[in-house]
């Protein structure tokens, strides 16, 4: 199983890039975010799904609380990875899986790299590079040394081509 941590500033194209990759990988690819469970709790608290500056700070603060309290986002992410692994194992293809993990905090990215042997991907987009940030997770995106950098400054079609090329590259290693 291959693991890739995906990060980038808000609106840089992270989800779009990964979704293009998942189109290429089909059932062998999975996207998991370290804030998936945080968003579930936030929804229970009344969050309506918008990601303006105030709500982004709320999600970041909530993730920090859950991390400090019991390492919940990291643990939930590992549980989701295990479920995907079991699905692949059932079909006897567990070594062919690719997991993309959305993670923002440099310390957490380093932890995934160390514990899972993950490689990190930074999605960059000039148009959003200097936008105002409301929380440390968004502000610290560039405070990590990434294995891969994907520039998303062209069309959607160009990003799709980059995703296809990336997937062709990693398929060779599976």
GINOR-V549836 format. One line per field, one symbol per residue. phi: phi as a letter, one per 20 degrees, with the letter a starting at -180 (. if undefined). psi: psi as a letter, one per 40 degrees, with the letter a starting at -180 (. if undefined). burial: I if it has 24 or more other C-alpha atoms within 12 Angstrom, else O. Layout:
# GINOR-V549836
phi: ???
psi: ???
burial: ???
This chain:
# GINOR-V549836
phi: .dccedbrfgmeogffffffffffemfedbdcdfdgfgffffffeofenfcfgffffgfffffgfffffalfffffffffffffgffffgemcgedecdddebdfgffgfffffedmfddcdedbgfdgdffddbffffegeebeefccdedddefffffffffffffffffef
psi: hihhhhiiihfefddddddddddddbeeihhhieedddddddddeeheeifidddddddddddddddddffdddddddddddddddddddeffdeeihhhhhidhddddddddddefiiihhhhhddedeihieiddddedefihidihhhgeaiddddddddddddddddde.
burial: IIIIIIIIIIIIIIIIIIIIIIOIIOOIIIIIIIIIIIIOOIOOOOOOOOOOOOOIIIIIOIIIOIIOOOOOIIOIIIOIIOOIIOOOOOOOOIOIIIIIIIIIIIOIIIOIIOOOOIIIIIIIIOOOIOOOIOIIIIIIIIOIOIOIIIIIOOOOOOIIOIIOOIIOOIOOOO
